[in-house]
Amino acid sequence: MKKTAGIIFRSVILLLLGVTIGLLASNNELNTRISFDGNDKVSKALDLVRHNYVDSVNVDSIEGSTVNRLLQNLDPHSLYLPPQQATNINERLEGGFMGIGIEYLLLRDTLVITQVNQNGPAAKAGIIAGDKIIAVDHKNFSGTHLTVAKVNKIFRGPKDSQLLIAIIPAGSKDTKFRTIKRDHVDLSSMDAAYMLTPATGYIKISKFASTTDADFRKALAKLKADGMQKLVLDIRGNGGGYLNTATALADEFLTKKQLIVYTKGVHEPRTDYFATDSGNFQHGKLAVLIDEYSASASEILAGALQDLDRATIVGRRSFGKGLVQEQFPFGDGSAINLTIARYYTPSGRSIQKSYSRGIDNYRNELAQRMRKGELFSEENNLKDSIFRVPSNYHTSSGRKVFSGGGIMPDIFVPADTMQNSYLLQELNNRQLFSAYVVDKMQPMLIKYTSDDDFVKHYTVSDAELDNFIRYASQSIKRIDPRDMQKSKESIKTQLKAFAARFKGGDEAFFKVINADDAALKKAIECLDR
């Protein structure tokens, strides 16, 4: 679906997106499937404002917000994307950008590096986690009212362009200088891949990007070499991505000519997507973890594997997004994501939840699930009206499956109420776990020879927890003792996980988080049966 550079970019994407206020739009380079002429009312009204209105106004801003309101009256996932948001989404799904390859924390108006992309420009220049960047190209950087936008503007740039960076390494007061040459930075969609048991592997995927299938194949080959016979695939929190990536990943598990998904719309004829015979895990036991934030491309994969009785689906009902968007770019970098079709699982079901009560109701639907107790009780799950309607959809073996509101798992696992406390949310929102690791835990981390050594042998003591809460209380003025007591063990787990991530990356983080994960335990049990 992608055309070469210089020709209008056209890709089918499935995304879980929020409300966006449009900034800039241009009609000049819209895909030829949509046409505007000088007589349409929207263009004429904007032209009148531009040339006749009493005051000076930013017509581009009005144009973007007008287009967005028009699209949002159609469905929740048709949107106008301002240039920067369109760029961010496409970079995320295309698997990279031109930059230096770091993750960071802005702490007391200083950038502290928390992760360095393996084999990226910063790594090649000798930058490591814990370094503080204080100057760039002989200009002060620390203490200049840093923002994410400012950091991106400075560190991203053309391939092979150079930056001279002044850093203070962790535990030092001496300034060091590093020359970094900007280059392509890979954004992997593979969060973790490791062995849970001698025979069971685990892979977590955060999005369905252009590189996901290749990343998956590499991870799968490594786990097979380690003795993997069964697999847990974790797509919890995965909001979607490219349609062709979802079908490519499903193809890894299915056999030739099995229907994966089909799409159709008023202006889009039915298109069927079938499995080939190239899959690398066509016969091993498989469990798939989903939750209420698993959406679109995640639901295509889970729905296909459920309908074809290829995997056991474990967790909670998925988001319920069954609409296909196509991206139409404008000349200024902004774009429209327009819904062009619905997708249907192999049994013929649409999993798109209703949006007939309006956009606000649609966006609040997950909060409504929580209020109704659906996230915490399978019985409350099945009280929803969509599950009281007799189902006409069945898996290959004849099991009944539901339509019209997401993928219902085969094995329900309630949400952990400890993970939903206000205190834990505040600690995460304010990035206090990462801040404490950077400020207080680095000397201790050095004592461990590897991230595996740390994960296996480090335990957050009550004294360390008290120190952390005192540190956090400088930012969160009121910490409810009851909330603290309720979330004590979860806070310890999160603190250890963020420390592990600082030392060893995302995989180390998930090894800690997963150690006591109820859904993962259920998945392992079902594979062992």
C-alpha positions as CSV (number, residue, x, y, z in Angstrom):
1,M,0.0,0.0,0.0
2,K,3.0,2.3,0.2
3,K,4.2,4.2,-2.9
4,T,7.8,5.3,-3.5
5,A,9.2,8.7,-2.3
6,G,7.9,11.6,-4.3
7,I,4.5,10.0,-4.8
8,I,1.7,10.6,-2.3
9,F,2.1,8.4,0.8
10,R,-0.9,6.1,1.3
11,S,-1.0,3.5,4.1
12,V,-3.7,1.5,5.8
13,I,-3.3,1.9,9.5
14,L,-5.3,0.9,12.5
15,L,-4.7,3.2,15.4
16,L,-6.2,3.9,18.8
17,L,-6.2,7.7,18.9
18,G,-7.5,10.4,21.2
19,V,-9.0,13.8,20.5
20,T,-6.8,16.2,18.5
21,I,-7.2,19.9,17.9
22,G,-6.1,20.7,14.3
23,L,-3.5,23.4,13.6
24,L,-2.7,23.5,10.0
25,A,-4.2,22.0,6.8
26,S,-3.8,22.4,3.1
27,N,-6.1,21.1,0.4
28,N,-3.4,21.0,-2.4
29,E,-2.0,17.5,-2.0
30,L,-4.9,15.5,-0.7
31,N,-5.2,12.0,-2.2
32,T,-7.2,12.1,-5.4
33,R,-9.9,9.9,-3.8
34,I,-11.1,13.1,-2.1
35,S,-11.7,16.2,-4.1
36,F,-12.5,19.8,-3.0
37,D,-13.6,22.5,-5.4
38,G,-14.0,26.2,-5.0
39,N,-17.7,25.9,-4.5
40,D,-17.8,23.8,-1.4
41,K,-19.1,25.6,1.7
42,V,-16.3,24.9,4.0
43,S,-13.6,26.3,1.7
44,K,-15.8,29.3,0.8
45,A,-16.5,30.1,4.5
46,L,-12.8,30.0,5.4
47,D,-11.9,32.1,2.3
48,L,-14.5,34.7,3.5
49,V,-12.9,34.8,7.0
50,R,-9.4,35.1,5.5
51,H,-10.2,38.1,3.3
52,N,-13.2,39.8,5.0
53,Y,-13.2,39.2,8.7
54,V,-13.0,42.3,11.0
55,D,-10.0,41.1,13.0
56,S,-6.8,39.3,12.1
57,V,-7.2,35.5,12.7
58,N,-5.2,32.4,12.3
59,V,-7.2,30.8,9.5
60,D,-5.0,27.7,9.4
61,S,-5.9,27.0,13.0
62,I,-9.6,27.4,12.3
63,E,-9.3,25.2,9.2
64,G,-7.7,22.4,11.2
65,S,-10.2,22.5,14.0
66,T,-13.1,22.7,11.5
67,V,-11.9,19.7,9.6
68,N,-11.4,17.7,12.9
69,R,-15.0,18.5,14.1
70,L,-16.4,17.4,10.7
71,L,-14.5,14.1,11.0
72,Q,-15.4,13.5,14.6
73,N,-19.0,13.7,13.6
74,L,-18.5,10.6,11.5
75,D,-16.8,8.3,14.0
76,P,-14.4,8.5,16.9
77,H,-11.3,7.4,14.9
78,S,-11.5,9.7,11.9
79,L,-9.3,12.7,12.8
80,Y,-7.3,15.6,11.6
81,L,-3.6,15.3,12.6
82,P,-1.4,18.5,12.9
83,P,2.0,18.1,11.3
84,Q,3.9,17.2,14.4
85,Q,1.4,14.6,15.5
86,A,1.3,13.1,12.0
87,T,5.1,12.9,12.1
88,N,5.2,11.3,15.5
89,I,2.7,8.6,14.6
90,N,4.4,7.8,11.3
91,E,7.9,7.6,13.0
92,R,6.5,5.4,15.7
93,L,5.0,3.0,13.1
94,E,7.8,3.2,10.6
95,G,10.2,2.1,13.3
96,G,12.6,5.0,13.6
97,F,13.8,8.6,13.1
98,M,17.0,10.6,12.7
99,G,18.5,11.5,16.1
100,I,21.0,10.3,18.7
101,G,19.2,7.4,20.4
102,I,18.6,8.2,24.0
103,E,15.8,8.1,26.5
104,Y,15.9,10.7,29.3
105,L,14.3,12.2,32.4
106,L,14.0,16.0,32.9
107,L,15.0,16.4,36.5
108,R,15.4,19.8,38.1
109,D,15.8,21.3,34.6
110,T,18.6,19.0,33.7
111,L,18.4,16.2,31.2
112,V,19.5,12.9,32.7
113,I,19.9,9.9,30.3
114,T,18.0,6.8,31.5
115,Q,18.5,4.6,28.4
116,V,20.8,4.5,25.4
117,N,19.7,2.7,22.3
118,Q,22.0,-0.2,21.6
119,N,24.3,0.5,18.6
120,G,22.8,4.0,18.3
121,P,24.7,7.2,17.8
122,A,24.9,8.0,21.5
123,A,26.1,4.5,22.4
124,K,28.8,4.7,19.7
125,A,29.9,8.0,21.3
126,G,30.3,6.5,24.7
127,I,27.2,7.9,26.3
128,I,25.7,5.8,29.1
129,A,22.7,5.8,31.4
130,G,23.2,8.3,34.3
131,D,25.0,10.9,32.2
132,K,23.7,14.5,32.6
133,I,23.8,16.7,29.5
134,I,24.8,20.3,30.5
135,A,25.7,21.9,27.2
136,V,25.2,21.4,23.5
137,D,27.5,22.9,20.9
138,H,29.1,25.2,23.5
139,K,25.7,26.6,24.6
140,N,24.1,26.0,28.0
141,F,21.5,23.3,28.0
142,S,20.9,22.5,31.6
143,G,18.8,25.1,33.4
144,T,17.3,26.6,30.2
145,H,13.6,25.7,30.9
146,L,13.8,22.3,29.1
147,T,10.8,20.7,27.5
148,V,10.3,17.6,25.4
149,A,9.7,19.8,22.3
150,K,13.0,21.7,22.9
151,V,15.0,18.5,23.4
152,N,13.5,16.9,20.2
153,K,14.4,20.1,18.2
154,I,18.0,20.0,19.4
155,F,18.8,16.3,19.2
156,R,16.9,15.4,16.0
157,G,18.3,16.4,12.7
158,P,19.7,15.3,9.3
159,K,21.8,12.1,9.0
160,D,25.5,12.6,9.7
161,S,25.1,16.1,11.2
162,Q,27.1,16.4,14.4
163,L,26.6,17.6,18.0
164,L,29.2,18.4,20.6
165,I,27.7,17.5,23.9
166,A,29.1,18.3,27.4
167,I,28.2,15.7,30.0
168,I,28.7,15.1,33.7
169,P,28.9,11.3,34.2
170,A,27.0,9.7,37.1
171,G,28.9,10.0,40.4
172,S,31.4,12.5,38.9
173,K,31.8,16.3,39.0
174,D,34.1,16.5,36.0
175,T,32.8,17.6,32.6
176,K,33.4,15.4,29.6
177,F,32.9,16.1,25.9
178,R,31.4,13.8,23.4
179,T,30.9,14.3,19.6
180,I,27.8,12.5,18.3
181,K,26.9,12.1,14.7
182,R,23.1,11.9,14.1
183,D,21.9,8.7,12.4
184,H,18.8,6.6,12.1
185,V,17.5,5.4,15.5
186,D,15.5,2.2,15.5
187,L,12.3,2.1,17.5
188,S,11.7,-1.5,18.3
189,S,8.2,-2.7,19.0
190,M,9.6,-5.7,20.9
191,D,9.5,-4.9,24.6
192,A,10.8,-8.2,25.9
193,A,11.5,-11.8,24.8
194,Y,12.8,-14.3,27.3
195,M,12.1,-17.8,28.7
196,L,9.6,-18.1,31.5
197,T,10.2,-21.8,32.1
198,P,12.5,-24.3,30.4
199,A,9.9,-24.9,27.8
200,T,7.8,-21.7,27.7
201,G,8.8,-18.4,26.1
202,Y,7.4,-14.9,26.5
203,I,7.2,-12.1,24.0
204,K,5.7,-8.7,24.6
205,I,4.9,-6.4,21.6
206,S,4.0,-2.8,22.2
207,K,2.7,-1.9,18.7
208,F,2.3,-3.2,15.2
209,A,4.9,-1.3,13.3
210,S,6.6,-1.9,10.0
211,T,9.5,-3.8,11.7
212,T,7.4,-5.8,14.1
213,D,7.3,-9.1,12.2
214,A,11.0,-9.1,11.5
215,D,11.6,-8.3,15.2
216,F,9.3,-11.1,16.2
217,R,11.0,-13.6,14.0
218,K,14.4,-12.8,15.5
219,A,13.0,-13.1,19.0
220,L,11.3,-16.4,18.2
221,A,14.5,-17.9,16.7
222,K,16.4,-17.0,19.9
223,L,13.8,-18.5,22.1
224,K,13.6,-21.7,20.0
225,A,17.3,-22.0,20.4
226,D,16.8,-21.8,24.1
227,G,14.4,-24.7,24.0
228,M,11.0,-23.0,23.7
229,Q,8.1,-25.3,22.8
230,K,5.2,-23.1,24.1
231,L,4.7,-19.3,23.8
232,V,2.9,-16.6,25.7
233,L,2.4,-13.6,23.5
234,D,1.6,-10.4,25.5
235,I,-0.3,-7.7,23.6
236,R,-1.8,-6.0,26.7
237,G,-1.8,-2.2,26.3
238,N,-1.0,-2.5,22.5
239,G,-3.1,0.1,20.8
240,G,-2.6,-1.1,17.3
241,G,-0.6,-0.2,14.2
242,Y,-0.5,-1.4,10.6
243,L,-3.1,-3.8,9.3
244,N,-0.5,-5.7,7.2
245,T,1.7,-6.1,10.3
246,A,-1.2,-7.7,12.2
247,T,-1.9,-10.1,9.4
248,A,1.9,-10.9,9.0
249,L,2.1,-11.7,12.7
250,A,-1.0,-13.9,12.6
251,D,0.6,-15.7,9.7
252,E,3.4,-16.8,12.0
253,F,1.0,-19.0,13.9
254,L,-1.5,-20.2,11.1
255,T,-1.3,-22.6,8.3
256,K,-1.8,-22.0,4.6
257,K,-5.1,-20.6,3.3
258,Q,-6.6,-19.9,6.7
259,L,-8.6,-16.7,6.7
260,I,-7.1,-14.1,9.1
261,V,-9.4,-11.1,8.6
262,Y,-11.4,-9.4,5.9
263,T,-12.2,-5.7,5.4
264,K,-15.0,-4.0,3.6
265,G,-16.8,-0.6,3.3
266,V,-19.2,1.2,1.1
267,H,-16.3,2.4,-1.1
268,E,-14.0,-0.5,-0.3
269,P,-14.8,-3.9,-1.8
270,R,-14.3,-6.9,0.5
271,T,-10.6,-7.8,0.8
272,D,-9.6,-11.2,2.3
273,Y,-6.3,-11.7,4.1
274,F,-5.1,-15.4,4.2
275,A,-2.3,-17.1,5.9
276,T,0.6,-18.5,3.9
277,D,2.8,-21.5,4.7
278,S,5.7,-19.4,5.9
279,G,4.9,-19.2,9.7
280,N,7.6,-20.0,12.2
281,F,5.3,-21.2,15.0
282,Q,2.4,-23.0,13.3
283,H,2.0,-25.8,15.8
284,G,3.4,-25.0,19.3
285,K,1.0,-24.2,22.1
286,L,0.1,-20.6,22.3
287,A,-1.6,-18.2,24.8
288,V,-2.3,-14.5,24.1
289,L,-2.6,-11.9,26.8
290,I,-5.1,-9.0,26.2
291,D,-6.7,-6.3,28.2
292,E,-9.0,-3.3,27.8
293,Y,-6.2,-1.3,26.1
294,S,-5.5,-3.9,23.4
295,A,-7.0,-2.4,20.3
296,S,-7.5,-2.6,16.5
297,A,-4.5,-4.5,15.1
298,S,-4.2,-6.3,18.5
299,E,-7.8,-7.4,18.2
300,I,-7.3,-8.6,14.6
301,L,-4.6,-10.9,15.8
302,A,-6.4,-12.1,18.9
303,G,-9.7,-12.5,17.1
304,A,-8.2,-14.6,14.3
305,L,-6.3,-16.8,16.7
306,Q,-9.5,-17.3,18.8
307,D,-11.8,-17.9,15.9
308,L,-9.5,-20.5,14.4
309,D,-8.9,-22.2,17.8
310,R,-5.2,-21.5,17.5
311,A,-4.6,-19.9,20.9
312,T,-6.1,-19.5,24.3
313,I,-7.0,-15.8,24.9
314,V,-6.3,-14.7,28.5
315,G,-7.1,-11.5,30.3
316,R,-10.0,-9.0,30.0
317,R,-12.2,-7.8,27.2
318,S,-10.3,-5.8,24.6
319,F,-11.0,-2.2,23.6
320,G,-13.4,-2.8,20.7
321,K,-12.0,-1.0,17.7
322,G,-12.9,-2.6,14.4
323,L,-12.5,0.4,12.0
324,V,-9.8,0.7,9.4
325,Q,-8.2,4.1,8.8
326,E,-6.3,5.3,5.7
327,Q,-4.0,8.3,6.0
328,F,-4.3,11.1,3.5
329,P,-1.5,13.7,3.8
330,F,-1.6,17.4,3.1
331,G,1.3,19.4,1.7
332,D,2.2,21.0,5.0
333,G,2.8,17.7,6.8
334,S,-0.6,17.5,8.4
335,A,-2.9,14.6,7.5
336,I,-6.4,13.1,7.8
337,N,-6.9,9.6,9.2
338,L,-10.2,8.6,7.6
339,T,-12.2,5.5,8.4
340,I,-12.6,3.6,5.0
341,A,-13.7,0.2,6.1
342,R,-14.6,-2.2,8.9
343,Y,-12.7,-5.4,9.6
344,Y,-14.2,-8.7,10.4
345,T,-12.7,-11.8,12.1
346,P,-12.7,-15.2,10.3
347,S,-16.1,-16.1,11.9
348,G,-17.6,-12.9,10.4
349,R,-17.9,-10.8,13.6
350,S,-17.2,-7.1,13.9
351,I,-15.7,-6.2,17.2
352,Q,-16.3,-2.4,16.9
353,K,-18.2,-1.2,20.0
354,S,-21.0,1.2,19.5
355,Y,-20.4,5.0,19.2
356,S,-24.1,5.8,18.6
357,R,-24.3,7.8,21.9
358,G,-21.6,10.2,20.9
359,I,-17.9,10.7,21.1
360,D,-17.7,11.6,24.8
361,N,-19.7,8.5,25.8
362,Y,-17.4,6.4,23.6
363,R,-14.3,7.8,25.1
364,N,-15.6,7.2,28.6
365,E,-16.6,3.6,27.9
366,L,-13.5,2.1,29.7
367,A,-14.3,4.2,32.8
368,Q,-17.8,2.9,32.6
369,R,-16.5,-0.7,32.6
370,M,-14.6,0.1,35.8
371,R,-17.7,1.6,37.4
372,K,-19.8,-1.4,36.5
373,G,-17.2,-3.7,38.0
374,E,-16.5,-5.4,34.7
375,L,-12.7,-5.2,35.1
376,F,-12.9,-7.1,38.4
377,S,-15.6,-9.7,37.8
378,E,-16.3,-12.1,34.9
379,E,-19.9,-12.2,36.0
380,N,-20.2,-8.4,35.6
381,N,-18.5,-8.8,32.3
382,L,-21.3,-11.0,31.0
383,K,-24.0,-8.7,32.3
384,D,-23.2,-6.2,29.5
385,S,-26.0,-6.0,27.0
386,I,-23.8,-7.0,24.1
387,F,-23.2,-10.4,25.7
388,R,-26.9,-11.0,26.5
389,V,-27.7,-11.0,22.8
390,P,-27.5,-14.6,21.4
391,S,-24.3,-15.0,19.4
392,N,-24.4,-16.3,15.8
393,Y,-20.6,-16.5,15.7
394,H,-18.6,-19.6,16.5
395,T,-15.0,-20.7,16.4
396,S,-13.8,-23.5,14.1
397,S,-14.5,-26.1,16.8
398,G,-18.0,-24.6,17.4
399,R,-17.3,-22.5,20.6
400,K,-19.6,-19.4,20.8
401,V,-17.8,-16.0,20.5
402,F,-19.3,-12.6,20.8
403,S,-19.5,-9.6,18.4
404,G,-19.8,-5.8,18.7
405,G,-17.7,-5.0,21.8
406,G,-14.1,-6.2,21.6
407,I,-12.6,-9.7,22.1
408,M,-13.9,-11.6,25.1
409,P,-11.0,-13.7,26.5
410,D,-11.4,-17.5,26.9
411,I,-10.0,-17.2,30.4
412,F,-10.9,-14.0,32.4
413,V,-8.4,-12.5,34.8
414,P,-9.6,-9.5,36.9
415,A,-7.6,-6.3,37.1
416,D,-5.4,-5.8,40.1
417,T,-7.0,-3.2,42.3
418,M,-3.7,-2.4,43.9
419,Q,-2.4,-1.2,40.5
420,N,-5.3,1.2,40.2
421,S,-4.7,3.2,43.3
422,Y,-4.6,7.0,43.1
423,L,-1.2,7.0,44.7
424,L,0.4,4.6,42.3
425,Q,-1.0,6.6,39.4
426,E,0.4,9.8,40.7
427,L,3.8,8.2,41.3
428,N,3.9,7.1,37.7
429,N,2.4,10.3,36.2
430,R,5.1,12.4,38.0
431,Q,7.9,9.9,36.9
432,L,8.9,9.6,40.6
433,F,10.1,6.0,40.3
434,S,12.6,7.0,37.5
435,A,13.6,10.1,39.4
436,Y,14.3,8.2,42.6
437,V,16.4,5.6,40.7
438,V,18.5,8.4,39.1
439,D,18.9,10.4,42.3
440,K,19.3,7.7,45.0
441,M,19.8,4.2,43.6
442,Q,22.7,4.4,41.1
443,P,25.5,3.6,43.6
444,M,23.6,0.5,44.7
445,L,23.0,-0.7,41.1
446,I,26.7,-0.7,40.3
447,K,27.2,-3.5,42.9
448,Y,25.3,-6.0,40.7
449,T,27.2,-7.6,37.8
450,S,24.3,-7.8,35.4
451,D,20.6,-7.0,35.2
452,D,19.8,-10.7,35.7
453,D,21.9,-10.6,38.9
454,F,19.9,-7.6,40.0
455,V,16.5,-9.1,39.1
456,K,17.2,-12.3,40.9
457,H,18.8,-11.0,44.1
458,Y,17.6,-7.5,44.9
459,T,14.6,-6.9,47.1
460,V,13.2,-3.5,48.0
461,S,13.4,-3.3,51.8
462,D,10.9,-1.5,54.0
463,A,13.6,1.0,54.8
464,E,14.1,1.7,51.0
465,L,10.4,2.0,50.6
466,D,10.2,4.6,53.4
467,N,13.1,6.6,51.8
468,F,11.2,6.5,48.5
469,I,7.9,7.7,50.1
470,R,9.8,10.6,51.8
471,Y,11.3,11.5,48.4
472,A,7.9,11.3,46.7
473,S,6.3,13.4,49.4
474,Q,8.3,16.4,48.2
475,S,6.2,16.3,45.0
476,I,2.9,14.7,46.3
477,K,2.0,16.8,49.3
478,R,-0.8,14.5,50.6
479,I,-0.2,10.8,50.7
480,D,-3.1,8.9,52.1
481,P,-1.8,6.3,54.6
482,R,-4.6,3.9,53.6
483,D,-3.6,4.2,49.9
484,M,0.0,3.7,50.9
485,Q,-0.7,0.5,52.8
486,K,-3.0,-0.9,50.1
487,S,-0.4,-0.3,47.4
488,K,2.8,-1.1,49.4
489,E,3.7,-4.3,47.5
490,S,2.9,-2.8,44.2
491,I,5.0,0.3,44.9
492,K,7.9,-2.0,45.8
493,T,7.5,-4.0,42.6
494,Q,7.4,-0.8,40.5
495,L,10.5,0.7,42.2
496,K,12.5,-2.5,41.6
497,A,11.2,-2.7,38.0
498,F,12.3,0.9,37.2
499,A,15.7,0.3,38.8
500,A,16.0,-2.9,36.6
501,R,15.1,-0.9,33.5
502,F,17.7,1.7,34.3
503,K,20.3,-1.1,34.6
504,G,19.2,-3.4,31.8
505,G,16.4,-2.0,29.7
506,D,12.8,-2.9,29.0
507,E,13.3,-6.7,29.2
508,A,14.7,-6.4,32.8
509,F,11.7,-4.2,33.6
510,F,9.2,-6.8,32.5
511,K,11.0,-9.6,34.2
512,V,10.3,-7.8,37.5
513,I,6.7,-6.8,36.6
514,N,5.9,-10.3,35.4
515,A,7.2,-12.1,38.4
516,D,3.9,-11.9,40.2
517,D,1.5,-11.2,37.3
518,A,-1.8,-13.1,37.7
519,A,-2.7,-13.2,34.0
520,L,0.8,-14.5,33.0
521,K,0.4,-17.2,35.7
522,K,-2.9,-18.2,34.2
523,A,-1.4,-18.4,30.7
524,I,1.4,-20.6,31.9
525,E,-1.1,-22.9,33.6
526,C,-3.3,-23.2,30.5
527,L,-0.3,-24.1,28.4
528,D,0.9,-26.7,30.9
529,R,-2.5,-28.5,30.9
